[in-house]
Amino acid sequence: MAAKDIEKHKFKKGQTGNPNGRPRKLPELSKLMADILGDEKNGLSTAERILKAIEAKALRGDIKAAEMLLDRGYGKPRQTTDTNITSTEPLVIIRTIESDGK
């Protein structure tokens, strides 16, 4: 861009590039979630009612609901793969440190 073109695109004195100002910041998501999931009705929190609804679906045969409960309760099962190497090139092994979730 030529210097003339740059000058045309600059803001004029007193003009702003954000006329509505900075958007209002939302409350912390974790606080909102705690408020919503902690609401009580008939002696049960929203979180408990949600879990009971998912449990009911799982017991009626909804595989996705059962999978969700089991994955959240016991963790997702590890996926393994078999690898057959047919190359004659040297094999390079890189050791990684696995996190145990702590």
Distance bins in CASP14 RR format, pairs under 12 A and 6 or more apart:
PFRMAT RR
TARGET T0000
AUTHOR 0000-0000-0000
RMODE 2
METHOD distances of the structure
MODEL  1
1 7 0 0 0 0 0 1 0 0 0 0 0
1 8 0 0 0 0 1 0 0 0 0 0 0
1 9 0 0 0 0 1 0 0 0 0 0 0
1 10 0 0 0 0 0 1 0 0 0 0 0
2 8 0 0 0 0 1 0 0 0 0 0 0
2 9 0 0 0 0 0 1 0 0 0 0 0
3 9 0 0 0 0 0 1 0 0 0 0 0
3 10 0 0 0 0 0 1 0 0 0 0 0
4 10 0 0 0 0 0 1 0 0 0 0 0
9 15 0 0 0 0 0 1 0 0 0 0 0
9 17 0 0 0 0 0 1 0 0 0 0 0
10 17 0 0 0 0 0 1 0 0 0 0 0
11 17 1 0 0 1 0 0 0 0 0 0 0
11 18 0 0 0 0 0 1 0 0 0 0 0
11 19 0 0 0 0 0 1 0 0 0 0 0
16 22 0 0 0 0 0 1 0 0 0 0 0
26 32 1 0 0 1 0 0 0 0 0 0 0
27 33 0 0 0 0 0 1 0 0 0 0 0
27 34 0 0 0 0 0 1 0 0 0 0 0
27 35 0 0 0 0 1 0 0 0 0 0 0
27 36 0 0 0 0 0 1 0 0 0 0 0
28 34 0 0 0 0 1 0 0 0 0 0 0
28 35 0 0 0 0 0 1 0 0 0 0 0
29 35 0 0 0 0 0 1 0 0 0 0 0
29 36 0 0 0 0 0 1 0 0 0 0 0
29 37 0 0 0 0 0 1 0 0 0 0 0
30 36 0 0 0 0 0 1 0 0 0 0 0
30 37 0 0 0 0 0 1 0 0 0 0 0
31 37 0 0 0 0 0 1 0 0 0 0 0
31 38 0 0 0 0 0 1 0 0 0 0 0
32 38 0 0 0 0 0 1 0 0 0 0 0
32 39 0 0 0 0 0 1 0 0 0 0 0
33 39 0 0 0 0 0 1 0 0 0 0 0
33 45 0 0 0 0 0 1 0 0 0 0 0
33 46 0 0 0 0 1 0 0 0 0 0 0
33 47 0 0 0 0 1 0 0 0 0 0 0
33 50 0 0 0 0 0 1 0 0 0 0 0
34 45 0 0 0 0 0 1 0 0 0 0 0
34 46 0 0 0 0 0 1 0 0 0 0 0
34 47 0 0 0 0 1 0 0 0 0 0 0
35 45 0 0 0 0 0 1 0 0 0 0 0
35 46 0 0 0 0 1 0 0 0 0 0 0
35 47 0 0 0 0 0 1 0 0 0 0 0
36 45 0 0 0 0 1 0 0 0 0 0 0
36 46 1 0 0 1 0 0 0 0 0 0 0
36 47 0 0 0 0 1 0 0 0 0 0 0
36 49 0 0 0 0 0 1 0 0 0 0 0
36 50 0 0 0 0 0 1 0 0 0 0 0
37 44 0 0 0 0 0 1 0 0 0 0 0
37 45 1 0 0 1 0 0 0 0 0 0 0
37 46 1 0 1 0 0 0 0 0 0 0 0
37 47 1 0 1 0 0 0 0 0 0 0 0
37 48 0 0 0 0 1 0 0 0 0 0 0
37 49 0 0 0 0 1 0 0 0 0 0 0
37 50 1 0 0 1 0 0 0 0 0 0 0
37 51 0 0 0 0 0 1 0 0 0 0 0
38 44 0 0 0 0 1 0 0 0 0 0 0
38 45 1 0 1 0 0 0 0 0 0 0 0
38 46 1 0 1 0 0 0 0 0 0 0 0
38 47 1 0 0 1 0 0 0 0 0 0 0
38 48 0 0 0 0 1 0 0 0 0 0 0
38 49 0 0 0 0 0 1 0 0 0 0 0
38 50 0 0 0 0 0 1 0 0 0 0 0
39 45 1 0 0 1 0 0 0 0 0 0 0
39 46 1 0 1 0 0 0 0 0 0 0 0
39 47 0 0 0 0 1 0 0 0 0 0 0
39 48 0 0 0 0 0 1 0 0 0 0 0
39 49 0 0 0 0 1 0 0 0 0 0 0
39 50 0 0 0 0 0 1 0 0 0 0 0
40 46 1 0 0 1 0 0 0 0 0 0 0
40 47 0 0 0 0 0 1 0 0 0 0 0
40 48 0 0 0 0 1 0 0 0 0 0 0
40 49 0 0 0 0 1 0 0 0 0 0 0
41 47 0 0 0 0 0 1 0 0 0 0 0
41 48 0 0 0 0 1 0 0 0 0 0 0
41 49 1 0 0 1 0 0 0 0 0 0 0
41 50 0 0 0 0 0 1 0 0 0 0 0
41 52 0 0 0 0 0 1 0 0 0 0 0
42 48 0 0 0 0 0 1 0 0 0 0 0
42 49 0 0 0 0 1 0 0 0 0 0 0
42 52 0 0 0 0 0 1 0 0 0 0 0
43 49 0 0 0 0 1 0 0 0 0 0 0
43 52 0 0 0 0 0 1 0 0 0 0 0
44 50 0 0 0 0 1 0 0 0 0 0 0
44 51 0 0 0 0 1 0 0 0 0 0 0
44 52 1 0 0 1 0 0 0 0 0 0 0
44 53 0 0 0 0 0 1 0 0 0 0 0
45 51 0 0 0 0 1 0 0 0 0 0 0
45 52 0 0 0 0 0 1 0 0 0 0 0
46 52 0 0 0 0 0 1 0 0 0 0 0
46 53 0 0 0 0 0 1 0 0 0 0 0
47 53 0 0 0 0 0 1 0 0 0 0 0
47 54 0 0 0 0 0 1 0 0 0 0 0
47 72 0 0 0 0 0 1 0 0 0 0 0
48 54 0 0 0 0 0 1 0 0 0 0 0
48 55 0 0 0 0 0 1 0 0 0 0 0
49 55 0 0 0 0 0 1 0 0 0 0 0
49 56 0 0 0 0 0 1 0 0 0 0 0
50 56 0 0 0 0 0 1 0 0 0 0 0
50 57 0 0 0 0 0 1 0 0 0 0 0
50 65 0 0 0 0 0 1 0 0 0 0 0
50 68 0 0 0 0 0 1 0 0 0 0 0
50 69 0 0 0 0 0 1 0 0 0 0 0
50 72 0 0 0 0 0 1 0 0 0 0 0
51 57 0 0 0 0 0 1 0 0 0 0 0
51 58 0 0 0 0 0 1 0 0 0 0 0
51 65 0 0 0 0 0 1 0 0 0 0 0
51 68 0 0 0 0 1 0 0 0 0 0 0
51 69 1 0 0 1 0 0 0 0 0 0 0
51 72 0 0 0 0 1 0 0 0 0 0 0
51 73 0 0 0 0 0 1 0 0 0 0 0
52 58 0 0 0 0 0 1 0 0 0 0 0
52 59 0 0 0 0 0 1 0 0 0 0 0
52 65 0 0 0 0 0 1 0 0 0 0 0
52 69 0 0 0 0 0 1 0 0 0 0 0
53 59 0 0 0 0 0 1 0 0 0 0 0
53 60 0 0 0 0 0 1 0 0 0 0 0
53 62 0 0 0 0 0 1 0 0 0 0 0
53 65 0 0 0 0 1 0 0 0 0 0 0
53 68 0 0 0 0 0 1 0 0 0 0 0
53 69 0 0 0 0 0 1 0 0 0 0 0
54 60 0 0 0 0 0 1 0 0 0 0 0
54 61 0 0 0 0 0 1 0 0 0 0 0
54 62 0 0 0 0 1 0 0 0 0 0 0
54 64 0 0 0 0 1 0 0 0 0 0 0
54 65 1 0 1 0 0 0 0 0 0 0 0
54 66 0 0 0 0 1 0 0 0 0 0 0
54 67 0 0 0 0 0 1 0 0 0 0 0
54 68 1 0 0 1 0 0 0 0 0 0 0
54 69 1 0 1 0 0 0 0 0 0 0 0
54 70 0 0 0 0 0 1 0 0 0 0 0
54 71 0 0 0 0 0 1 0 0 0 0 0
54 72 0 0 0 0 1 0 0 0 0 0 0
54 73 0 0 0 0 0 1 0 0 0 0 0
55 61 0 0 0 0 0 1 0 0 0 0 0
55 62 0 0 0 0 0 1 0 0 0 0 0
55 65 1 0 0 1 0 0 0 0 0 0 0
55 66 0 0 0 0 1 0 0 0 0 0 0
55 68 0 0 0 0 0 1 0 0 0 0 0
55 69 1 0 0 1 0 0 0 0 0 0 0
55 70 0 0 0 0 0 1 0 0 0 0 0
55 72 0 0 0 0 0 1 0 0 0 0 0
55 73 0 0 0 0 0 1 0 0 0 0 0
56 62 0 0 0 0 1 0 0 0 0 0 0
56 65 0 0 0 0 1 0 0 0 0 0 0
56 66 0 0 0 0 0 1 0 0 0 0 0
56 69 0 0 0 0 0 1 0 0 0 0 0
57 63 0 0 0 0 1 0 0 0 0 0 0
57 64 0 0 0 0 1 0 0 0 0 0 0
57 65 1 1 0 0 0 0 0 0 0 0 0
57 66 0 0 0 0 1 0 0 0 0 0 0
57 67 0 0 0 0 0 1 0 0 0 0 0
57 68 0 0 0 0 1 0 0 0 0 0 0
57 69 0 0 0 0 1 0 0 0 0 0 0
58 64 0 0 0 0 1 0 0 0 0 0 0
58 65 1 0 1 0 0 0 0 0 0 0 0
58 66 1 1 0 0 0 0 0 0 0 0 0
58 67 0 0 0 0 1 0 0 0 0 0 0
58 68 1 0 0 1 0 0 0 0 0 0 0
58 69 1 0 1 0 0 0 0 0 0 0 0
58 70 0 0 0 0 1 0 0 0 0 0 0
58 71 0 0 0 0 0 1 0 0 0 0 0
58 72 0 0 0 0 0 1 0 0 0 0 0
59 65 0 0 0 0 1 0 0 0 0 0 0
59 66 0 0 0 0 1 0 0 0 0 0 0
59 69 0 0 0 0 0 1 0 0 0 0 0
60 66 0 0 0 0 1 0 0 0 0 0 0
61 67 0 0 0 0 0 1 0 0 0 0 0
61 69 0 0 0 0 0 1 0 0 0 0 0
62 68 0 0 0 0 1 0 0 0 0 0 0
62 69 0 0 0 0 0 1 0 0 0 0 0
63 69 0 0 0 0 0 1 0 0 0 0 0
63 70 0 0 0 0 0 1 0 0 0 0 0
63 71 0 0 0 0 0 1 0 0 0 0 0
64 70 0 0 0 0 0 1 0 0 0 0 0
64 71 0 0 0 0 0 1 0 0 0 0 0
65 71 0 0 0 0 0 1 0 0 0 0 0
65 72 0 0 0 0 0 1 0 0 0 0 0
66 72 0 0 0 0 0 1 0 0 0 0 0
66 73 0 0 0 0 0 1 0 0 0 0 0
66 74 0 0 0 0 0 1 0 0 0 0 0
67 73 0 0 0 0 0 1 0 0 0 0 0
67 74 0 0 0 0 0 1 0 0 0 0 0
67 75 0 0 0 0 0 1 0 0 0 0 0
67 76 0 0 0 0 1 0 0 0 0 0 0
67 77 0 0 0 0 0 1 0 0 0 0 0
68 74 0 0 0 0 0 1 0 0 0 0 0
68 75 0 0 0 0 0 1 0 0 0 0 0
68 76 0 0 0 0 0 1 0 0 0 0 0
69 75 0 0 0 0 0 1 0 0 0 0 0
70 76 0 0 0 0 1 0 0 0 0 0 0
70 77 0 0 0 0 1 0 0 0 0 0 0
71 77 0 0 0 0 1 0 0 0 0 0 0
75 101 0 0 0 0 0 1 0 0 0 0 0
78 98 0 0 0 0 0 1 0 0 0 0 0
83 91 0 0 0 0 0 1 0 0 0 0 0
83 93 0 0 0 0 0 1 0 0 0 0 0
85 91 1 0 0 1 0 0 0 0 0 0 0
85 92 0 0 0 0 0 1 0 0 0 0 0
85 93 0 0 0 0 0 1 0 0 0 0 0
END
